[in-house]
Amino acid sequence: MFEGWPGEKLCIQVWQSIDKLGTGLLGPLQARRMGQALAEVRRQDALMDAQTKKDVEKILSGEATVDASGKLIGAPDRSVPVRIEPIPPALSYDPEKIDAFVQNREHAKATRRLMNLRSTVRMVEDELIEQAKLEGEEKVPETPPKVDPDLLFRWAAAVEEISNEDMQRLWARVLAKESQRPGSFSLRTLEVLRAIKRSEAELIEKAAKLAIDGNFILKDDKLVARYIGFGELMVLQDLGILSGLGSMGGVNRTIGVARQDSGDFAAVIMFHGNIAILAQTSTVDSIPLPCYPLTGVGKEIIRLCRTSADLEYLYALGHHVRKLRNVTKVQWAIVRPVPEGDGVLVEATFELPNGTGTSQG
């Protein structure tokens, strides 16, 4: 048995959980991985599935069919002229041929669904291996937590219908994160994701760059309009990702202010990952930020996006905060969580470039 590769325990649990859904063909996928070098098995699996997908498309398009023994055979060459003789009505209906045609197509569709599932499970494996490399295998519990069966069933039913690799990758992140921390995603979130088109997924990724601390988007028409249109914000609200775009528009997000060791007052506005806005104030009064809050579903989906911090937007946000009441100085900072506690520790601070991204008026 080949043991010890990153993410092994979580990957094994994912394979076993998926196979309990009755797919029947994921078991051998797991067994082969346990007996051979992982990289070689993954290469063989990918090649086999790629050929299977080609065969399925040939059957569905009518370019090929399957004989009684299950062998794939080519359809007649349509480029060769064929003399069509009149067919007597009594001979024009052949139940056996029609049944065979229907069975071939249904088998091909079922095979395509399985290939979609297998492809996505391999991507789940990619995600878990990569995460284990970043965090270390020692952080994975000896007995990994189990994913809710209802959520797993709906996840599998959804990915069976997805052939686009980008969308498969998105769904792979769902199961990878859920396997690590059960409860990360609700059934409602899965239903919303299932209805999202690729173009809408790209819009959500665009909005993720603007999401402050993964919770809200600043309501500043001139500032935000540089990065995303109001019509796009409306689409996000229609999808159930964003809220607050009513007639009055937005709500106020209150940012707490605390006294620093130096005696000054300051607020930390988490921006993206370990990057934050550090605002010094003249009083202990909290800072109100007008915003469009993300919904519960929106917060869960935003976490799936792989985006890096947009420094231009960070600077523009900093200049916006600088204009708020009681704010005396603004910097951007690199922070880290307080070990076994609330809040963050500021590791380094940086001045905002003069005039960068200032909103007009």
Secondary structure, DSSP 8 states (H G I E B T S, - for coil): -----TTHHHHHHHHHHHIIIIISSHHHHHHHHHHS-HHHHHHHHHHHHHHHHHHHHHHHHTSEEE-TTS-EEE---TTS--------GGGS--HHHHHHHHHHHHHHHHHHHHHHHHHHHHHHHHHHHHHHHHH-GGGS-SS-----HHHHHHHHHHHTT---HHHHHHHHHHHHHHHHSTTSS-HHHHHHHHH--HHHHHHHHHHHTTEETTTEEE--HHHHTTTS-HHHHHHHHHTTSB---SSS--EEEEE--EE-TTS-EEEEEEEETTEEEEEEESSS--EEEEEEEB-HHHHHHHTT------HHHHHHHHHHHHTSTTEEEEEEEEEEE-TTSSSEEEEEEEE--TTTT----
